[in-house]
Amino acid sequence: MSKRDPRVDAYIAKSADFAQPILKHFRKLVHQAAPEIEEAIKWSMPAFVQKGIVCGMAAFKNHCVIHFWKGDLIFDGDSKKREQAMGDFGRLTSLDQLPSDRTMIGYIKRAVQLNEEGVKKAPRQRTARSEIVVPDDLGAALRKNKRAATAFENFSYSHRKEYVDWITGAKRDETRSRRLATAIEWLSEGKSQNWKYEAAHR
C-alpha cells in the first residue's frame, strides 16, 4: 500500500490554481506506477522515495516543475527543456505540456528500477579551473617582497584569484597602483584579500 504524506496535500492546496491539476495528476501517476513508493518533503518540496529519492515536484508563482533524481540516466542529456528550469520537462503551466500518461509511467518505473538496482547518480563533472595569470605589475612587486611572494604562492587558488581579480579590476591607473601597494602590504602580513570580512565572521 502506498504511503501518502498529508504535508503533500497541504503543499498542493497552497499552490497556484494552474499548478494544482499538474501536481495532482503527477502524484496519481507516481502511485499508479510504483505502489510501494512513499511520499516525503525534501528541501521544502514534495518528493517520492523508494530506496532513495525517485522524483519530486515543485510549484512556483508562474510555473511548476517535475524532477527525476536520476534524470541524466533516464532522459536525453541534451534536452533543451531540462535547461529551462530545474525540472525535466521545462516550466510547466498546464497538463497538456506533460508527456502522455503511458510515457510518464514508463519514466517513473525506470526511475524506481534504478534505485532498486542500486545504480548511483552520475557524478557531476567539475569544470576545469582556469589558470591564474599574474599581471606583470603584481609579479614584479612580489619579486621585490619575498614574504609577500611566499604568502601568495601558499594561498589557495581562490585566494590568489581574489587578489588578481581585485587588482586587474581597477578602472584607473591610480586605483590599480593603490590596490597593488595594499595587496603587497596585506600579503606580507599573510592576509587574504577578504581578510576584513573573514575576521568579522569568526
N, C-alpha and C positions, 0 to 999 in steps of 0.2 A: 504494500500500500504506500503510495507516495505521501511524503510529508510536506505539508504546506505551512508556511510561516505567516502568522497574522500581520507581521510587520510589512510583508509584501503587499497584502491587501491595503494597508494604510498608505503605503507608498503610491500605489496605483490610484487610490482615491484622491490623493493630494495632487496628482499630476494634471497637466492641462487637458482640456477636453479632447483635443486632437490625438493626444498620446495614449489615452486610456484604452481605446479599442486595439491599438497596436500591442501594448503591453499585455493586455488580457489574452489576446489571440496567441502571442508567442508563448506565454505561460501555459496555455492549454496544450499547445503543440509539444512543449517540452515534456509535460507529464504523459502525454499520449505516446511519445517516442521512448520515454525512459520511465517506466512505472516505479522504479525504486529510487528515483532521484529525490534529493532533499533541497528545500529552499533555505536561503540564508541571506543576511545582509552583509555585504563586503564593501568596504570603502563607501558606506552610506548608500549603496545601490543594491537592488535585488540580484542574487546570484543563485545558480543551480549547481549543486555539488553531488558528485558520486565518485569516490576515491580521488578527490581533488576537484577543483573548480572545472566545470564543464563549459558554462556560458553565463552571461549576465545581460542585464538590460538597464537602461537609464533614460530618464526623461528630463529635458531641459525646457527653457522658456519657449523656444521656437522649433525644436526638433527633438527626436529621441533616437537612441541607438541600441543596437543588439551586437554583442561582442562574444566571440568564441575564444576561450582562453588559449587554445592551441590552433587558432585560425590559420597561422602560417603553414600548418600541416594539413589543412583541410581545403583552403582556397588558393587561388592563383595569387602568388605574392605580388604580382604586378597590377592587381585590381585597382582601378582608379577610384572606385567608391571607397575603398579602405583608406585612401589618403585624405578623403574629405572630412572625416570625423574619426573618433576613436573606435567606432563600431565597424562591423564587417560589411554593412550594406549602405554606408553613407548616412546622410542626415535624413531620417525618416519623418514624414509628416502625414502619411496616410497608409492604410493597409495595402493598397494596390502597388506599393513600392517594394513589398516583400516578395521573395520567390514563392512559387506555388507551395502549398502545404506539403505535398509529397517530397519536393526538393528540400524543404526546410527540415522535415522529419529525418531525411537522409543525413543531413548535416549533423543533427543532434545525435543520432545513433552513432555516427562516425566519431564524434567528439567523446561520447561515453566509452566507445570501444578503445580509443587511445588511452584513456585513463585506466580502464580495466587491464589493459596490456602493459601498463607502466611506462608508456612512451613519454619521454621527457620533452618539455618545450624546447624548441630550438634556441640555443644561446644567442643573445643579442651580440651582433658583431660590433666591435669597438672601432670607432673612426680613428684612423691613424693621426697622431699629433703632428701638427706642422712644426717644422724646425724653427727654433728661435733664432732670428737674425739680429745679432747685436749691432746697433748702429755704430759708425766709426767714432763719433764723439764719446759715446759711453765706453767703447772698447779702449780708447786712448786714456780716458780718465781712470779706468780700472787698472791699467798697466802702471799707472803712477801711484796707485794706492794698493799695496799688497793685501792689507787687511780687508778692504772692501772687495777686492777681487776674489779672495778666498771665500768670503761670505756669499758672494754672488754665485760662485761655482758650486757651493754646497747647498744652496737653496733648491727647493723642489721646482719642477717645471713651471707650475702655476705662479710661484713667487717671482721667478725670473721673468716670466712673460708679463706679469703685472708691471714690473719696472720698465721693461722695454716699451710696452704699450703706453705707459704714462709719459715717458719721455718723447716718443715719436708722435704722440697725440697732441703735443703742443702746437698751437697755430702760429705763434710768433716766436722769433729768434730769442727775444729776451725771456719769454716764458720757458722756452726749452733750456736755455742756459741756467736759469734759476732752478728748474727741476733737476737738471743734471747735477748741479752742486749739492742740492738737498739729497739726491739719491746716493751720492758718494758718502755724504756725512752719515746717513742712516745705515748704509751698508757697512761702513767701518765700525758701526756700533752693533752690527749683527741684526738689524731690524728689517722686517719686510716692508714693502711699500704701504701696506694697510695696517701697520703696527698700532696706530692710534685706535682704529676700530677694533682690532683684536684685543687690545688691552682693556677697552671699555666693556667687553663681553666676557671677561674672565671671572 
